[in-house]
Amino acid sequence: MERTLNIGGAVMRMRASALIPRMYRFKFGRDLIKDMAQLEKAYKKSMSIQEGASDEEMEEARFSILDLTIFENVAWCMAKSADNSIPDSPDEWLDSINGVFSIYEVLPQILELWTDGLATTSTATKK
């Protein structure tokens, strides 16, 4: 599954395919399925914070450094999969993006792309 996203004012293609977990594992030595579950949980927690929340609640709902790193690495894998001409490292890729790369703006789209890519189109034949 492939989509075109607006990232930092630039139009960028991203793809969620069977290659992504393998690419992520070889490049970063981590399990993409677990990391995406962690990232989705952190995102839902950050979005559930209510106005007027205490400082402690606000701190608890913030993304961790690990969450941000996972987000950037997943975004790079999906972009690299869709367009092989982007830089070969997430750092170079992020540096090439003009403007702000907002996790709050892009992460929902990446999570949706990932979820859509996981959906199966086959139906069970045995009843």
LINQUIWO-V250978 format. One record per backbone hydrogen bond with DSSP energy under -1.0 kcal/mol. NH is the residue of the N-H (numbers start at 0). CO is the residue of the C=O. If there is no record, write none. Layout:
<<NH CO> <NH CO>>
This chain:
<<2 13> <4 11> <6 9> <9 6> <11 4> <13 2> <14 77> <15 0> <19 16> <22 18> <23 19> <24 20> <25 21> <26 22> <27 23> <28 24> <34 30> <35 31> <36 32> <37 33> <38 34> <39 35> <40 36> <41 37> <42 38> <43 39> <44 40> <45 41> <46 42> <47 43> <52 49> <57 53> <58 54> <59 55> <60 56> <67 63> <68 64> <69 65> <70 66> <71 67> <72 68> <73 69> <74 70> <75 71> <76 72> <77 73> <78 74> <79 75> <80 76> <81 77> <82 78> <85 82> <92 88> <93 89> <94 90> <95 91> <96 93> <105 101> <106 102> <109 105> <110 106> <111 107> <112 108> <113 109> <114 110> <115 111> <116 112> <117 113> <118 114>>
